[in-house]
């Protein structure tokens, strides 16, 4: 959902290739939320591939 929103709001050439820490840096810079730089941000890039429990409540709150 975050990536789709970013692709709508910013040029595809600036968003499509971002991943890992570069993606989190982009979210922090454009979203104005420092939480993307901490553990909740790391959860956004690691949990989808881990098979672990859903995102922490703090992460969900951060992206709203």
Helices and strands as residue ranges (DSSP letters): H 2-9, H 12-15, H 20-31, G 34-37, H 39-50, H 57-63
